Amino acid sequence: MSDAAPIFTPVDTKSGSASLEIAEALRRAITDGALTDAQPLRQSELARNFGVSTIPVREALKQLEAEGLIAFLPHRGAVVTGMSEADILEYSDIRASLESMAAGLAMTTLTRVDLARIEDAYESFVSGTGDGHDMAQSGRLNWEFHGAIYAAARRPRLYGMIHDLHSRLYRYIRAHLELPGRKAATDAEHFRILLACRERNGEELARLTKQHIQEAASLSLDVIRSRKAS
């Protein structure tokens, strides 16, 4: 890992879940952007940081490889995987299809408790993001809002697929929040989504969800392209 890599804290080696804890810490560092594309993940260094042998580190890296977050390269070992523009667009299209489906299904099973969770998550995103808040926190609060809707569909396999795609993509598609005025626009889009939930309008919610995802992906790619050009 480079000098800019995060320093991880030791895990509980007595719990029997060291590899799971290591995988979660690395997963969060990747999705939050603390570990960047093509960054090497040296097993011996990770083992020292986590206070374990290389065995649970290797197990954790294998799990992240299965999730598409890292890759093992010849003569280099484990590195954080990156995505091309084509990858981002394709995954975003898949997300839009799956998430609009989940949103529509959620309105057929929505309870008052579900709606209360969605309302709370909406308020948390509005108050907990924007100037003075880091992008990692914005990402977590954004997922809590959308995830609360998809959880109401009670389709665990569909929810798992959506969560996996979100984890892979969010370090790229959150770039749109850097644009001037985009936070206010996102709040407005979320509010329209919330209104559709209150009205239990599955068709409108599916349409708004798909539009929201595609808009964020398009704007984020514009930001990524401008970074590369500068």
Phi, psi and omega in degrees: 000153181279173179298336182276356183292149179292150175266119183271151180267153180301147178259168179281106183282349182269348186282341183082003182238030183302317182295325178292319179294320179294316179300318181294319179296317179291320179301315180293320180297325179287310183292331178280347180091004178291328171253128189255168181307135176071006179289130180287148178237093184279125187298320182295321180291318177297319180299319178296316181297319183274352178071037182224176171282176180284348183296305178294332176296314179298319179297319179296317180295324177297322178295317180291330174296317179297331179275355179082012182270336176225168176220150174261118183251145178302134176067003180236334183082209184281135175223154176289131181281153176243174179231142173278170176300320180297320178298313182299317180295316182295313179297324179293322177296319178295316177303313183301319180292312183292318184287325176293324176296312181298320180297315179297317179296324182300327183288347178274346183233007186297131175251171177296325177294317177302312182296322178297321178295320179295317178300314180297318181294324176298312180298322179295321179293315182299315184276339187256008180230165179113203182303133178087357179246142183280163184292329179297316178296320177302318180297317181294318180291325177297316179295322180300322179292303182294320180298326178297325177291312184293327179297330181293343178287340180057045175237085189300325180290318177297316178300317180297320178296318180295316180297320179297314179296319179298318180297321181290325191263334197297331180297340178263313189279357174279353184302333182297336181290348177283343184287142178303130178082355185288328178300314180296321179295320179295318176301319180294319178296318178297323180294320177295323176296317178298317179300319178296325176294316179300324181275355183054041181262090185297321181295315179292321179297318179298318180296314181295321180296313180298316180297318181299315181292315182294322179294315180297319180295316181297313180293322180295321177296324176299318179295316180298318179296320181293326176297316181294327183283337184276000000 
